[in-house]
């Protein structure tokens, strides 16, 4: 296998590079590729085509989070998403073909794909993906790759030429590449052939992410590159804002922050900014949600109610848009140093942070909007020490040579993650359904929960909606029990729903059940209470407090509606990738989708179609955007009628 000699093979054509790799490595490819943004789709597609066309070859791919554009269903969904996807991702965007084929169970027999984390819910119906899923903690992936005899590693990189020659930045994905190659070296196994695929728009980040040209064996520098995958920004509803408000009171000034991605994380970031910049309104919102003062009491003990002065330090496996907004808002600013003496001096207030530099954000991979990528580029140019992209072993665990330093850097840590369900006894369900079907994967969630228990003042906070819509109607996400568990009950800590905070650490089972009932939706309280009593985990004479009976969606709207009308809790807290017309269409389309999911909804939908009501404002413009202003066939006329009914109902 080629070692650490200077690069001898440089390519500008992807197919030629793929042919060279196939010839060099023989008929059986065992490939490692980064998760998310760092996967070179063009090269992987070229290798996939070679293997698929030759039954004498085989390909085994180890990766995670294969990013594909949504594949809209025919009808209204395609009419809405088709033009948006072309505009947002670009008509020349490239999807990984293996991922599209796997989603429809059409992988060739000589191709295997193993992922430890998948796009949430995208592969529930793919039998091959479910069978080949590898359940691993993020920090164990590099270790588990070592025995697989990987012979090819491919990675998207940024490239820079200077007086001392060419350097590459692992940029968005130093996470597993650094750990994997290091572990191979430690056990004396040969390195795989390492291919740097240069993307001109990928932010160049230094520090641990920067490597010399000799780190790679082959360079592919295509003449043209598709746009970087950029996540669309999501809407945030009032229930999610309620979760964010409760969570934002637990963040301690001068502490450390880890957050994930999605609407719940956006809600937390927006409410942290509200706490910072409009503290009076933030407190009023908290009082409206928390009239009995339970969240306020926890804020006094674990978090805070005042704006941030010292600011926060970010240490998160994923760097996403939220950290950018927190830095711009003056919250993400506490610096840390990879020097124990400096960090101790800073913790004791004996160090002027402006003197030695330091970083305020550490991550293992990044993924987000194009605005995030531009911010990373600009920050690196203006303040090269500010952001440290490094191995996931550094971010997601305390163990190793850096334990004393990492413990000090992560003082006051709050690790915020989301889950799908939680039990009355405090276990959490985040990645797998009861029948074993994998929704996403464990990823780094267990890492952060376990780390919170090891840090002297760290806390793990799991966020979840109290209910969800299903084909049978509304279901509670708080259960007595569930057939799968991601976080076991002995690691229970803090759980938050839109109705409040349950602090479970160190609590007895009975206390834990009561705390979880206190944040459940009122419509399910009696049944949950009865189950707990039947299993002997709740006293027979326990009576549900009347205040918990108010935990219903209408109460949230009553509490937070005025703030939404004032523009303090906008539907799109950080701007939208949708046009104004598309933003008006979204709630109508969401209502249609929800209504068609169960019989009760279908009856409401039928009634709305029969009696659609008065014409909605902007209806003609919305119909034109969907190509339904003058339908010429029966299907188009039916879709127009459905959309009119939904628009008028929303109006």
C-alpha positions as CSV (number, residue, x, y, z in Angstrom):
1,X,0.0,0.0,0.0
2,X,1.2,3.5,-0.8
3,X,2.8,5.3,2.2
4,X,3.3,8.9,3.1
5,X,5.3,9.8,0.0
6,X,4.5,13.0,-2.0
7,X,1.4,12.7,-4.2
8,X,2.3,11.1,-7.5
9,X,-1.2,10.9,-9.1
10,X,-3.2,14.1,-9.7
11,X,-6.4,14.0,-11.7
12,X,-8.9,16.5,-13.1
13,X,-11.3,13.9,-14.5
14,X,-13.3,11.9,-12.0
15,X,-13.8,8.8,-14.2
16,X,-10.1,8.6,-14.9
17,X,-9.4,8.8,-11.2
18,X,-11.9,6.1,-10.4
19,X,-10.4,3.8,-13.1
20,X,-6.9,4.4,-11.6
21,X,-8.1,3.5,-8.1
22,X,-9.9,0.3,-9.4
23,X,-6.7,-0.8,-11.3
24,X,-4.5,0.0,-8.3
25,X,-6.5,-1.7,-5.7
26,X,-7.9,-4.7,-7.6
27,X,-11.4,-6.0,-7.9
28,X,-12.5,-5.7,-4.2
29,X,-12.9,-2.2,-2.9
30,X,-13.4,-1.6,0.9
31,X,-14.0,2.1,1.2
32,X,-14.3,4.5,4.1
33,X,-15.9,7.9,3.4
34,X,-16.8,10.7,5.9
35,X,-20.3,11.3,7.1
36,X,-22.3,14.2,5.7
37,X,-20.7,17.0,3.8
38,X,-17.3,15.4,3.4
39,X,-18.4,12.6,1.0
40,X,-17.2,13.1,-2.6
41,X,-20.4,12.1,-4.4
42,X,-18.9,12.3,-7.9
43,X,-16.0,9.9,-7.2
44,X,-18.1,7.5,-5.2
45,X,-20.7,7.5,-8.1
46,X,-17.9,6.7,-10.6
47,X,-16.6,3.8,-8.5
48,X,-20.1,2.6,-7.9
49,X,-20.7,2.5,-11.7
50,X,-17.6,0.5,-12.3
51,X,-18.5,-2.1,-9.7
52,X,-22.2,-2.3,-10.7
53,X,-21.2,-3.0,-14.3
54,X,-18.8,-5.8,-13.5
55,X,-20.0,-8.8,-11.4
56,X,-16.4,-9.8,-10.9
57,X,-15.8,-6.7,-8.7
58,X,-17.2,-5.8,-5.3
59,X,-17.6,-2.7,-3.2
60,X,-18.1,-2.4,0.5
61,X,-18.7,1.2,1.8
62,X,-18.4,2.3,5.4
63,X,-19.9,5.7,6.0
64,X,-22.7,7.6,7.7
65,X,-25.3,10.3,6.9
66,X,-25.4,10.0,3.1
67,X,-27.0,13.3,2.1
68,X,-29.5,13.2,-0.7
69,X,-32.0,15.7,-1.9
70,X,-35.6,14.9,-0.9
71,X,-37.4,12.7,-3.4
72,X,-40.9,14.2,-3.5
73,X,-44.0,12.0,-4.2
74,X,-46.1,12.7,-7.2
75,X,-48.9,15.2,-6.9
76,X,-48.9,18.3,-4.8
77,X,-45.6,17.4,-3.0
78,X,-43.7,17.3,-6.3
79,X,-45.4,20.5,-7.6
80,X,-44.2,22.3,-4.5
81,X,-40.8,20.8,-3.9
82,X,-39.6,20.3,-7.5
83,X,-38.9,24.0,-8.2
84,X,-37.7,24.6,-4.7
85,X,-35.2,21.8,-4.8
86,X,-33.8,23.0,-8.1
87,X,-33.4,26.5,-6.8
88,X,-32.0,25.6,-3.4
89,X,-29.6,22.8,-4.2
90,X,-28.9,23.7,-7.8
91,X,-29.9,21.9,-11.0
92,X,-26.3,20.5,-11.2
93,X,-26.4,19.0,-7.6
94,X,-25.2,15.4,-7.4
95,X,-26.7,12.8,-5.1
96,X,-24.8,9.6,-4.1
97,X,-26.4,7.0,-6.4
98,X,-25.8,4.1,-4.0
99,X,-28.0,6.0,-1.5
100,X,-30.9,6.4,-4.0
101,X,-30.7,2.8,-5.0
102,X,-30.5,1.6,-1.4
103,X,-33.6,3.6,-0.5
104,X,-35.5,1.5,-3.0
105,X,-33.7,-1.8,-2.2
106,X,-32.0,-1.8,-5.6
107,X,-28.3,-2.1,-4.7
108,X,-26.4,-4.6,-6.9
109,X,-25.6,-7.9,-5.3
110,X,-21.9,-7.0,-5.3
111,X,-22.3,-3.7,-3.3
112,X,-22.7,-3.4,0.4
113,X,-23.2,-0.1,2.3
114,X,-22.8,0.1,6.1
115,X,-23.8,3.2,7.9
116,X,-23.7,4.0,11.6
117,X,-26.0,7.0,11.2
118,X,-28.7,7.6,8.6
119,X,-30.9,10.6,7.6
120,X,-33.7,10.5,10.1
121,X,-36.6,8.2,8.9
122,X,-35.3,8.1,5.4
123,X,-34.5,4.3,5.3
124,X,-37.2,2.8,7.5
125,X,-38.6,0.9,4.5
126,X,-35.2,-0.1,3.0
127,X,-34.6,-3.8,4.0
128,X,-31.0,-3.7,2.9
129,X,-30.2,-0.5,4.9
130,X,-31.9,-2.0,8.0
131,X,-29.9,-5.2,7.7
132,X,-26.6,-3.5,7.1
133,X,-26.9,-0.8,9.8
134,X,-24.1,-0.8,12.3
135,X,-25.1,0.4,15.8
136,X,-22.1,2.2,17.2
137,X,-21.2,5.1,19.4
138,X,-19.6,7.8,17.3
139,X,-16.3,7.5,19.3
140,X,-16.1,3.7,18.6
141,X,-16.4,3.9,14.8
142,X,-12.7,4.4,14.1
143,X,-11.8,1.5,16.3
144,X,-14.3,-0.8,14.6
145,X,-13.1,0.2,11.2
146,X,-9.6,-1.1,11.8
147,X,-10.4,-4.8,11.4
148,X,-12.3,-4.2,8.2
149,X,-9.1,-4.0,6.1
150,X,-10.2,-0.7,4.4
151,X,-8.1,-0.2,1.3
152,X,-9.5,3.2,0.1
153,X,-10.3,6.4,2.0
154,X,-12.0,9.2,0.0
155,X,-12.6,12.7,1.4
156,X,-13.7,16.1,0.2
157,X,-11.0,18.6,1.2
158,X,-10.1,22.3,0.8
159,X,-6.7,23.1,-0.8
160,X,-4.3,25.9,-0.3
161,X,-0.9,26.7,-1.9
162,X,1.7,28.7,0.0
163,X,5.4,29.3,0.2
164,X,5.9,25.9,1.8
165,X,3.8,24.0,-0.8
166,X,0.4,22.5,-0.9
167,X,-1.7,21.9,2.2
168,X,-5.1,20.4,2.6
169,X,-7.8,21.0,5.2
170,X,-10.1,18.2,6.2
171,X,-12.4,21.1,6.8
172,X,-15.9,19.7,7.4
173,X,-14.8,16.2,8.5
174,X,-11.6,15.7,10.6
175,X,-13.9,13.7,12.9
176,X,-13.1,10.1,12.0
177,X,-10.3,10.4,9.5
178,X,-7.8,11.6,12.1
179,X,-8.9,8.9,14.6
180,X,-9.0,6.1,12.0
181,X,-5.6,6.7,10.5
182,X,-4.1,7.2,14.0
183,X,-5.5,3.9,15.2
184,X,-4.2,2.0,12.1
185,X,-0.7,3.4,12.9
186,X,-1.0,2.4,16.6
187,X,-1.7,-1.3,15.7
188,X,0.8,-1.4,12.9
189,X,-1.7,-1.9,10.1
190,X,-1.1,-0.4,6.6
191,X,-2.8,2.8,5.7
192,X,-5.5,2.6,2.9
193,X,-4.9,4.6,-0.3
194,X,-6.1,8.1,0.7
195,X,-7.7,10.3,-1.9
196,X,-8.2,14.1,-1.5
197,X,-11.1,15.4,-3.6
198,X,-10.7,19.1,-3.8
199,X,-13.8,21.3,-3.6
200,X,-13.2,25.0,-4.3
201,X,-16.0,26.2,-2.0
202,X,-15.2,24.1,1.1
203,X,-14.0,26.4,3.9
204,X,-10.3,26.0,4.7
205,X,-9.9,25.6,8.4
206,X,-6.5,25.2,10.1
207,X,-5.4,23.6,13.4
208,X,-5.9,19.9,13.6
209,X,-7.9,19.9,10.4
210,X,-4.9,21.1,8.3
211,X,-2.6,18.4,6.9
212,X,0.4,18.4,4.6
213,X,0.0,17.2,1.0
214,X,1.8,13.9,1.8
215,X,-1.2,13.0,4.0
216,X,-2.9,11.9,0.8
217,X,-1.8,9.6,-2.0
218,X,-4.0,10.8,-4.8
219,X,-5.5,14.2,-5.6
220,X,-8.7,14.6,-7.6
221,X,-9.3,18.3,-8.6
222,X,-12.3,18.3,-10.9
223,X,-12.6,21.1,-13.4
224,X,-16.1,21.7,-12.1
225,X,-17.7,20.9,-8.8
226,X,-21.4,20.7,-7.8
227,X,-22.6,23.1,-5.1
228,X,-22.0,22.1,-1.5
229,X,-25.0,20.4,0.1
230,X,-26.8,23.0,2.2
231,X,-29.6,22.3,4.6
232,X,-32.8,24.2,4.2
233,X,-33.8,26.2,7.2
234,X,-36.8,24.8,9.1
235,X,-39.9,26.5,10.5
236,X,-40.4,26.5,14.3
237,X,-43.8,26.2,15.9
238,X,-45.0,27.4,19.3
239,X,-44.5,24.0,21.0
240,X,-40.9,24.0,19.9
241,X,-40.5,27.5,21.1
242,X,-41.9,26.5,24.5
243,X,-39.3,23.8,24.7
244,X,-36.6,26.3,23.8
245,X,-37.7,28.7,26.4
246,X,-37.6,26.1,29.2
247,X,-34.2,24.9,28.0
248,X,-32.7,28.4,27.7
249,X,-33.2,28.9,31.4
250,X,-30.8,26.0,32.2
251,X,-27.8,27.5,30.4
252,X,-25.2,28.8,32.8
253,X,-23.2,31.9,32.0
254,X,-19.6,31.1,31.5
255,X,-20.5,27.5,30.7
256,X,-20.1,25.1,27.8
257,X,-22.8,24.3,25.2
258,X,-23.5,21.4,22.9
259,X,-26.5,21.4,20.6
260,X,-27.8,19.3,17.7
261,X,-29.7,20.2,14.7
262,X,-33.3,20.8,13.7
263,X,-36.3,22.9,14.8
264,X,-35.8,22.2,18.6
265,X,-32.2,23.4,18.4
266,X,-33.2,26.5,16.4
267,X,-35.8,27.2,19.1
268,X,-33.2,27.0,21.8
269,X,-30.8,29.2,20.0
270,X,-33.5,31.8,19.3
271,X,-34.6,31.9,22.9
272,X,-31.1,32.2,24.1
273,X,-30.7,35.2,21.9
274,X,-34.0,36.6,23.3
275,X,-32.7,36.1,26.8
276,X,-29.6,38.0,25.8
277,X,-31.1,40.9,23.9
278,X,-34.7,41.3,25.2
279,X,-34.5,39.9,28.6
280,X,-37.7,41.4,29.8
281,X,-39.8,39.8,27.1
282,X,-37.9,36.5,27.6
283,X,-38.8,36.5,31.3
284,X,-42.5,37.4,30.5
285,X,-42.6,34.4,28.1
286,X,-41.2,32.1,30.8
287,X,-43.7,33.3,33.4
288,X,-46.5,32.7,30.9
289,X,-45.3,29.2,30.4
290,X,-44.3,28.5,34.0
291,X,-46.8,30.2,36.3
292,X,-46.0,27.9,39.2
293,X,-42.3,28.7,39.0
294,X,-40.8,25.3,38.5
295,X,-38.5,26.3,35.6
296,X,-37.6,29.5,37.5
297,X,-36.5,27.4,40.5
298,X,-34.3,25.2,38.3
299,X,-32.8,28.2,36.6
300,X,-31.7,29.6,39.9
301,X,-30.0,26.3,40.8
302,X,-28.7,25.1,37.4
303,X,-28.8,27.9,34.9
304,X,-29.7,31.6,35.0
305,X,-32.3,34.3,34.2
306,X,-29.9,37.1,33.3
307,X,-28.2,37.9,30.0
308,X,-24.8,36.4,29.5
309,X,-21.7,38.4,30.5
310,X,-18.8,35.8,30.4
311,X,-20.5,34.1,27.5
312,X,-20.5,30.4,26.4
313,X,-17.9,28.0,25.0
314,X,-19.1,25.6,22.3
315,X,-17.9,22.0,22.3
316,X,-20.2,20.0,20.0
317,X,-19.7,17.1,17.6
318,X,-21.6,19.1,15.0
319,X,-21.0,22.7,14.2
320,X,-24.2,24.1,12.7
321,X,-25.9,27.5,12.1
322,X,-26.9,27.9,15.7
323,X,-23.4,28.5,16.8
324,X,-22.9,31.2,14.1
325,X,-26.0,33.0,15.4
326,X,-24.9,32.8,19.0
327,X,-21.4,34.2,18.1
328,X,-23.0,37.0,16.2
329,X,-25.3,37.7,19.1
330,X,-22.4,38.0,21.6
331,X,-23.1,34.8,23.5
332,X,-20.6,32.4,22.1
333,X,-17.4,34.1,23.2
334,X,-15.7,32.4,26.1
335,X,-12.3,31.3,24.9
336,X,-10.5,28.1,25.8
337,X,-6.9,27.0,25.3
338,X,-5.3,23.6,24.8
339,X,-2.9,24.5,27.7
340,X,-3.8,23.4,31.2
341,X,-2.0,26.4,32.8
342,X,-3.8,28.9,30.6
343,X,-7.1,27.2,31.1
344,X,-6.7,27.2,34.9
345,X,-5.7,30.9,34.9
346,X,-8.8,31.7,32.8
347,X,-11.1,29.7,35.1
348,X,-9.7,31.6,38.1
349,X,-10.1,34.9,36.4
350,X,-6.4,35.5,36.2
351,X,-6.1,35.6,32.4
352,X,-6.8,38.4,29.9
353,X,-8.5,36.5,27.1
354,X,-7.5,39.1,24.5
355,X,-3.8,38.3,25.1
356,X,-3.3,34.6,24.2
357,X,-6.0,34.0,21.6
358,X,-7.8,30.7,22.1
359,X,-10.9,29.2,20.5
360,X,-14.6,29.6,21.5
361,X,-15.9,26.7,19.4
362,X,-14.7,23.2,19.0
363,X,-16.3,20.7,16.7
364,X,-15.7,17.4,14.8
365,X,-17.8,18.0,11.7
366,X,-19.9,20.8,10.3
367,X,-23.1,20.9,8.2
368,X,-25.6,23.7,7.6
369,X,-26.5,26.5,5.3
370,X,-24.4,28.3,2.8
371,X,-24.4,31.2,5.2
372,X,-22.7,29.0,7.7
373,X,-20.0,28.0,5.2
374,X,-19.4,31.7,4.4
375,X,-19.2,32.5,8.1
376,X,-16.6,29.8,8.7
377,X,-14.5,31.1,5.9
378,X,-14.7,34.7,7.1
379,X,-14.0,33.7,10.7
380,X,-10.9,31.6,9.8
381,X,-9.6,34.6,7.8
382,X,-10.2,37.2,10.6
383,X,-9.6,35.0,13.7
384,X,-7.8,31.8,12.9
385,X,-7.8,30.6,16.5
386,X,-11.6,31.0,17.0
387,X,-12.8,27.7,15.6
388,X,-11.1,24.3,16.2
389,X,-12.2,21.4,14.0
390,X,-10.6,18.2,15.4
391,X,-11.0,14.5,15.9
392,X,-14.3,13.2,17.4
393,X,-12.3,11.5,20.1
394,X,-11.4,15.0,21.4
395,X,-14.9,16.4,21.3
396,X,-17.2,13.5,22.3
397,X,-15.3,12.0,25.3
398,X,-13.1,13.0,28.2
399,X,-10.9,9.9,28.2
400,X,-7.2,10.1,27.2
401,X,-4.4,12.5,27.7
402,X,-6.7,15.5,27.4
403,X,-9.0,14.5,30.3
404,X,-8.0,17.1,32.9
405,X,-7.9,19.9,30.3
406,X,-11.2,18.9,28.7
407,X,-12.9,18.7,32.1
408,X,-11.9,22.3,32.8
409,X,-12.8,23.5,29.4
410,X,-16.2,22.0,29.7
411,X,-17.1,23.5,33.0
412,X,-20.8,24.3,33.4
413,X,-21.5,22.0,30.4
414,X,-25.1,21.7,29.1
415,X,-25.5,19.0,26.5
416,X,-28.7,19.4,24.6
417,X,-30.0,16.5,22.4
418,X,-33.3,15.4,21.1
419,X,-35.1,12.1,21.4
420,X,-38.3,10.6,20.0
421,X,-39.8,9.2,23.2
422,X,-39.1,8.8,26.9
423,X,-40.4,6.5,29.5
424,X,-41.9,7.4,32.9
425,X,-38.8,5.8,34.5
426,X,-36.4,8.1,32.5
427,X,-35.1,5.9,29.7
428,X,-34.9,7.7,26.3
429,X,-35.7,6.4,22.8
430,X,-33.8,8.3,20.1
431,X,-32.9,6.1,17.2
432,X,-34.9,2.8,16.9
433,X,-38.6,1.9,16.8
434,X,-40.1,-0.9,18.9
435,X,-39.9,-3.4,16.1
436,X,-36.2,-2.8,15.6
437,X,-36.4,-0.5,12.6
438,X,-33.7,2.1,12.8
439,X,-34.8,5.7,12.3
440,X,-31.4,7.3,12.5
441,X,-28.7,5.9,14.8
442,X,-27.1,6.5,18.2
443,X,-24.5,8.9,16.8
444,X,-22.9,10.8,19.6
445,X,-25.9,11.1,21.9
446,X,-24.8,8.4,24.4
447,X,-21.3,10.0,24.4
448,X,-22.7,13.3,25.6
449,X,-25.1,11.8,28.1
450,X,-22.3,9.7,29.7
451,X,-19.9,12.7,29.6
452,X,-22.5,14.9,31.5
453,X,-22.5,12.4,34.3
454,X,-18.7,12.4,34.5
455,X,-18.2,16.2,34.6
456,X,-18.5,17.8,38.0
457,X,-21.2,20.3,37.0
458,X,-22.3,18.9,33.6
459,X,-25.9,18.1,32.8
460,X,-27.5,16.1,29.9
461,X,-30.7,17.6,28.7
462,X,-33.0,15.6,26.3
463,X,-35.7,17.5,24.4
464,X,-38.8,15.9,23.0
465,X,-42.3,16.9,21.9
466,X,-44.9,15.7,24.4
467,X,-47.0,14.2,21.6
468,X,-46.9,13.3,17.9
469,X,-49.3,12.8,15.1
470,X,-49.8,9.3,13.8
471,X,-52.2,7.5,11.5
472,X,-54.2,6.7,14.6
473,X,-54.4,10.3,15.7
474,X,-52.4,12.0,18.5
475,X,-50.1,9.8,20.6
476,X,-48.0,10.5,23.7
477,X,-44.3,10.5,23.4
478,X,-44.0,9.8,27.1
479,X,-44.6,6.1,27.6
480,X,-44.8,3.7,30.5
481,X,-42.4,1.4,28.6
482,X,-40.9,0.9,25.1
483,X,-39.2,-2.0,23.4
484,X,-36.0,-0.1,22.4
485,X,-33.8,2.2,24.4
486,X,-31.0,4.5,23.4
487,X,-30.3,6.0,26.8
488,X,-30.9,3.6,29.7
489,X,-32.7,4.8,32.8
490,X,-29.7,4.7,35.0
491,X,-28.3,7.6,33.0
492,X,-31.5,9.6,33.4
493,X,-30.8,13.3,33.9
494,X,-33.0,16.2,32.6
495,X,-35.9,15.8,30.2
496,X,-37.8,18.7,28.7
497,X,-41.1,18.9,26.8
498,X,-43.1,22.0,25.9
499,X,-44.8,21.7,29.3
500,X,-41.8,21.9,31.5
501,X,-38.6,20.4,32.9
502,X,-38.2,17.0,34.7
503,X,-35.0,16.9,36.7
504,X,-34.5,13.1,37.2
505,X,-30.9,12.9,38.4
506,X,-30.7,11.0,41.7
507,X,-34.4,10.6,42.0
508,X,-36.2,7.4,43.1
509,X,-38.4,5.6,40.6
510,X,-41.6,7.1,42.2
511,X,-40.2,10.6,42.1
512,X,-39.1,10.1,38.5
513,X,-42.6,9.0,37.5
514,X,-44.1,12.0,39.1
515,X,-41.6,14.3,37.4
516,X,-42.3,12.8,34.0
517,X,-46.0,13.0,34.5
518,X,-45.6,16.7,35.3
519,X,-44.4,17.4,31.7
520,X,-46.8,15.1,29.9
521,X,-49.7,16.2,27.7
522,X,-52.9,16.4,29.9
523,X,-54.8,14.1,27.5
524,X,-52.7,11.1,28.4
525,X,-52.1,11.8,32.1
526,X,-54.8,9.5,33.5
527,X,-53.7,6.5,31.4
528,X,-50.0,7.0,32.2
529,X,-50.8,7.4,35.9
530,X,-52.9,4.3,35.9
531,X,-50.1,2.3,34.3
532,X,-47.5,3.5,36.8
533,X,-49.9,2.6,39.7
534,X,-50.6,-0.8,38.2
535,X,-46.9,-1.6,38.2
536,X,-46.4,-0.3,41.7
537,X,-44.2,2.7,40.8
538,X,-46.7,5.3,41.9
539,X,-48.6,5.4,45.2
540,X,-52.2,4.3,45.0
541,X,-53.5,7.5,46.5
542,X,-51.5,9.8,44.2
543,X,-53.7,12.5,42.7
544,X,-52.8,14.4,39.6
545,X,-52.4,18.1,40.4
546,X,-54.9,20.4,38.7
547,X,-52.1,22.5,37.2
548,X,-51.0,19.6,35.1
549,X,-54.4,19.4,33.5
550,X,-53.6,22.7,31.7
551,X,-50.8,21.0,29.6
552,X,-52.6,21.2,26.3
553,X,-51.7,22.9,23.0
554,X,-54.3,25.6,23.5
555,X,-52.6,26.7,26.7
556,X,-49.3,27.1,24.8
557,X,-51.0,29.2,22.1
558,X,-52.6,31.4,24.8
559,X,-49.2,31.8,26.6
560,X,-47.0,32.4,23.5
561,X,-49.4,33.7,20.9
562,X,-48.9,37.4,21.9
563,X,-45.1,37.0,21.5
564,X,-45.5,35.5,18.0
565,X,-47.8,38.4,17.0
566,X,-45.1,40.8,18.2
567,X,-42.5,39.1,16.0
568,X,-40.4,37.8,18.8
569,X,-41.1,34.1,18.0
570,X,-41.1,34.0,14.2
571,X,-42.0,30.9,12.2
572,X,-38.6,31.1,10.6
573,X,-36.3,32.5,13.3
574,X,-33.2,32.8,11.1
575,X,-34.7,33.6,7.7
576,X,-36.2,31.3,5.2
577,X,-35.1,29.6,2.0
578,X,-38.7,29.7,0.8
579,X,-40.3,32.6,-1.0
580,X,-43.2,34.4,0.6
581,X,-45.7,32.5,-1.6
582,X,-44.1,29.2,-0.6
583,X,-44.3,30.2,3.1
584,X,-48.0,30.7,2.7
585,X,-48.3,27.3,1.0
586,X,-46.4,25.4,3.6
587,X,-49.1,25.3,6.4
588,X,-51.8,24.4,3.8
589,X,-49.7,21.5,2.5
590,X,-48.9,20.3,6.0
591,X,-52.5,20.3,6.9
592,X,-53.4,18.3,3.8
593,X,-50.7,15.8,4.7
594,X,-51.8,15.5,8.3
595,X,-55.5,15.3,7.4
596,X,-54.9,12.4,4.9
597,X,-53.1,10.3,7.6
598,X,-56.2,9.1,9.5
599,X,-59.9,8.7,9.0
600,X,-60.9,11.6,11.2
601,X,-58.7,13.9,9.2
602,X,-60.1,12.6,5.9
603,X,-63.6,13.5,7.0
604,X,-62.4,17.0,7.8
605,X,-60.7,17.2,4.5
606,X,-63.8,16.0,2.6
607,X,-65.9,18.7,4.4
608,X,-63.4,21.3,3.5
609,X,-63.5,20.2,-0.2
610,X,-67.3,20.2,-0.3
611,X,-67.5,23.7,1.4
612,X,-64.2,25.4,0.8
613,X,-65.4,28.8,2.0
614,X,-64.3,32.3,0.7
615,X,-61.3,32.9,-1.5
616,X,-58.1,33.2,0.5
617,X,-55.8,36.2,0.2
618,X,-53.1,35.4,-2.4
619,X,-54.8,32.3,-3.5
620,X,-54.3,33.0,-7.2
621,X,-50.6,33.5,-6.7
622,X,-50.3,30.3,-4.7
623,X,-52.1,28.3,-7.3
624,X,-49.9,29.7,-10.0
625,X,-46.8,28.8,-8.0
626,X,-48.0,25.2,-8.0
627,X,-48.9,25.2,-11.7
628,X,-52.6,24.8,-10.9
629,X,-53.9,28.2,-12.1
630,X,-55.3,26.5,-15.2
631,X,-55.2,22.6,-14.9
632,X,-56.1,20.7,-18.1
633,X,-56.8,17.3,-16.8
634,X,-58.8,15.6,-14.0
635,X,-55.8,15.0,-11.8
636,X,-54.8,18.7,-11.9
637,X,-58.3,19.9,-11.3
638,X,-58.6,17.6,-8.2
639,X,-55.3,18.8,-6.9
640,X,-56.4,22.4,-7.4
641,X,-59.6,21.7,-5.5
642,X,-57.7,20.2,-2.5
643,X,-55.2,23.0,-2.4
644,X,-58.0,25.6,-2.5
645,X,-59.7,23.9,0.4
646,X,-56.5,23.9,2.4
647,X,-55.6,27.5,1.6
648,X,-59.0,28.7,2.6
649,X,-59.0,26.7,5.8
650,X,-55.6,28.1,6.8
651,X,-56.8,31.6,6.0
